[in-house]
């Protein structure tokens, strides 16, 4: 066991106390006052453990916190403190530690990871070259922090993302995502007296659902999933409007572009119907090439620490790591808490893994500050 691991194991009670404080600071993304209150808690924990206060970056009333130590250009630690849980969720899911598990709203995704980050930095002697960026809008797609994240990644040699980890595996690849909303316009008519005079948007919508679904390519890892649909007003009226939402996940930027062009080129099937598509690519893929060098570095550290083999997985879900990989920064994701149940009633963190993951992050940061290569060069998105 290394000195870093020993220190983090000894500091587990304090780590748990800090997680408890942060989990109790409820922070649903859409509640700006709650997010700001949680940011103050994060700032206090980070200041105490690193000895430095953060810069507050205001994104339309939604704060992000940034620390830069010295040049701050060697390694960026990235995370978020907003959650999907509404204020009041603590009444049903209080913060608890029992049976080797830690529970509470947002503990796994990703407040424990935020606290791990600061405890990892607290055991390092020199932080010159480290940046930390924590945002309050990841769960709603980073509308106000996206540019900030991308700009910070462009100036940084490597990015470590403290998102949570199912079963301990690191996220070595993430699919990119696109989102669309289709509006169908037709013509209303009485469904019993003269349905032939109408242009039925429900029928047109059915054609478009099939056409969109056909754009998927399972062999390429591309999914095109029609999700929320609505059409019409009353049972006896030919519907004149319809709407459809579509979720797209892709493994490559090439596929993301192909689907986008195909979506916008879809023609209406019924005479008199018209289609309007809004939306498009939202987050680029995080390809395996973006994480390869960092994952090998992490795997070596994990073995040296005596924790056994470290796995990497490719997943369909996106994170802010997609944004950093999208601008060419070597990016390794999933370095946060080990557990499960994100966004669900069984959300939990495995307590024994907390100091281990913090030790892994500390080792990675120290190696990158000493000049360990994150990748052969900047990654081609």
KAJO-V708611 format. One record per helix or strand of 2 or more residues. SS is the DSSP state (~ for helix, > for strand). FROM is the first residue (numbers start at 1). LEN is the number of residues. If there is no record, write none. Layout:
((SS/FROM/LEN) (SS/FROM/LEN))
This chain:
((~/3/8) (~/12/13) (~/32/19) (>/55/5) (>/62/7) (>/75/6) (~/89/3) (>/96/3) (>/101/3) (~/107/16) (>/130/6) (~/138/3) (~/146/9) (>/159/3) (>/165/2) (>/170/5) (>/176/10) (>/189/2) (~/195/3) (~/201/13) (~/218/3) (>/222/10) (>/237/2) (>/241/10) (~/253/13) (>/274/10) (~/288/17) (>/312/4) (~/320/7) (>/331/3) (>/338/3) (>/348/3) (~/351/19))
